[in-house]
Amino acid sequence: MKKKEQFIKATIVSIITTAIDLTLFRIISNNSHSLLVISIATLISRTISTVIMFIWNKKWVFKSKRDGKKELIHFVIMIIVQMTISAILVWLLRHLPIPQLVTKMIVDTTLFFVAYFYQKYFIFKEKEA
């Protein structure tokens, strides 16, 4: 049950922080198709949502007791990679006949699953007895 509960909590945190991310992204990017604008909007929106996500994941989802500094460094690296992939994919898929925000939602939902497992098994991994 713990694994299922953990995944549900991670999903809740992800939904909330995704809403924050998408709202800020939409406001900042203003539907621009410029790689620079998309990148800046992604950087700002993801930074704010990342801080919230890290705190909730560490304390509520994974209940980690490990060194927060080391976890934070690994978390930030993961988010930078995830953010870069997100911005590039949204830019590469800009010619699809769907709204940019929908493209971003699809891309980031896919990245959520990858990030969840990375956090669970590498960043917030329980200490082995």
C-alpha positions in Angstrom: 0.0 0.0 0.0 2.9 2.3 0.7 4.0 2.3 -2.9 0.5 3.1 -4.2 0.0 5.9 -1.6 3.4 7.3 -2.4 2.6 7.4 -6.1 -0.8 9.0 -5.4 0.9 11.7 -3.3 3.5 12.3 -6.0 0.7 12.6 -8.5 -1.1 15.2 -6.3 2.1 17.2 -5.9 2.7 17.0 -9.6 -0.8 18.2 -10.5 -0.5 21.2 -8.2 3.0 22.1 -9.3 2.1 21.5 -12.9 -0.8 23.9 -12.6 1.6 26.5 -11.1 4.1 25.8 -13.9 1.6 25.9 -16.7 -0.1 29.1 -15.5 3.2 30.9 -15.1 4.4 29.5 -18.5 1.3 30.7 -20.2 1.5 34.2 -18.8 5.2 34.6 -19.4 5.4 33.0 -22.9 2.2 34.7 -24.2 2.0 31.9 -26.9 5.3 33.0 -28.4 7.1 30.5 -30.7 10.5 31.9 -30.1 12.9 29.4 -28.6 14.3 32.1 -26.3 10.9 33.1 -25.0 9.9 29.5 -24.5 13.2 28.8 -22.7 12.8 31.8 -20.4 9.2 31.1 -19.6 10.1 27.4 -18.9 13.0 28.5 -16.7 11.0 30.9 -14.5 7.8 28.7 -14.3 9.8 25.6 -13.6 12.0 27.2 -11.0 9.1 28.3 -8.9 7.2 25.0 -9.2 10.4 23.1 -8.5 11.0 24.7 -5.1 7.5 23.8 -4.1 7.8 20.3 -5.5 11.1 19.6 -3.8 9.8 20.5 -0.4 6.5 18.6 -0.7 8.3 15.5 -2.2 11.0 15.4 0.5 8.7 16.0 3.4 5.3 14.5 2.4 5.7 12.1 -0.5 8.9 10.3 0.2 9.3 11.4 3.9 13.1 11.5 3.4 15.3 11.9 6.5 18.5 12.0 4.4 20.8 15.0 3.9 18.7 17.7 2.2 21.7 19.4 0.5 22.7 16.3 -1.4 19.1 15.6 -2.4 18.5 19.2 -3.4 21.6 19.1 -5.7 20.4 15.9 -7.4 16.9 17.2 -7.6 18.0 20.4 -9.2 20.1 18.5 -11.8 17.2 16.3 -12.6 14.9 19.4 -13.0 17.5 21.2 -15.3 17.6 18.1 -17.5 13.9 17.7 -17.5 13.3 21.5 -18.2 15.8 21.4 -21.1 14.1 18.4 -22.6 10.7 20.0 -22.1 11.7 23.3 -23.8 13.4 21.6 -26.7 10.4 19.2 -27.3 7.8 22.0 -27.1 9.9 24.0 -29.6 10.4 21.0 -31.9 6.7 20.2 -31.8 5.6 23.8 -32.4 4.3 23.1 -35.9 1.8 20.5 -34.7 -1.8 21.6 -35.2 -2.5 21.7 -31.5 -2.1 24.5 -29.0 1.3 25.0 -27.6 0.0 24.5 -24.0 -1.4 21.1 -25.0 1.9 20.1 -26.4 3.6 21.2 -23.2 1.1 19.2 -21.1 1.8 16.1 -23.1 5.5 16.5 -23.0 5.6 17.2 -19.3 3.2 14.4 -18.4 5.6 12.0 -20.1 8.5 13.5 -18.2 6.6 13.2 -14.9 6.7 9.4 -15.0 10.5 9.4 -15.7 11.1 11.9 -12.9 9.0 10.0 -10.4 11.0 6.9 -10.8 14.2 8.7 -10.7 13.3 10.5 -7.5 12.0 7.3 -5.9 15.0 5.1 -6.7 17.8 7.6 -6.7 17.1 11.0 -5.1 14.9 10.1 -2.1 15.8 6.4 -2.0 15.4 5.0 1.5 18.6 4.1 3.3 19.3 0.4 3.1 19.4 -1.4 6.5 
